Amino acid sequence: MPHYLMSVCYPADAVRPDDERLARIFADVDALHRQMRDAGVWVFSGGLHDPSSATVVVDRDGDPLLTDGPFIEAKEQVGGLTILELPDLDAALEWGRRMSHAIGVPIEVRPFEHAWA
């Protein structure tokens, strides 16, 4: 069965929601993850630290070149991800819609070309 990546997309200049709003978002996301598990489609989920915490690694003839910060500057950033195992794109788009509703931001839905377990 195909795997789909659900990327949580935030504007690069997004401000962290207040504690009350954030608590509602976490509760909604927890409920959605339970629904995914109950449906047997959930593989993995996780939130990411701010892009400034990233380190980019590039191999230069066997020597690593390390650069602090995100690889590219962009209008949006990935704030988290979920991987689901689903029968088709229509099912993936429905879960993406539900994620967008729970979190309040766009969700990029993308199929894996190959999945290794």
Number of C-alpha atoms within 10 A of each C-alpha: 10 15 22 26 20 24 22 25 19 18 14 15 9 9 8 8 10 8 9 8 11 13 12 13 17 13 14 17 18 13 13 16 18 13 13 16 14 10 10 12 19 18 13 13 14 11 12 12 11 13 17 10 10 14 14 13 13 12 9 8 7 7 9 11 12 11 12 12 14 15 13 9 10 9 10 13 19 18 17 16 18 20 21 24 19 19 13 13 15 10 14 24 17 12 20 23 15 16 22 18 15 18 17 13 13 17 25 17 20 16 18 12 8 7 10 4 2
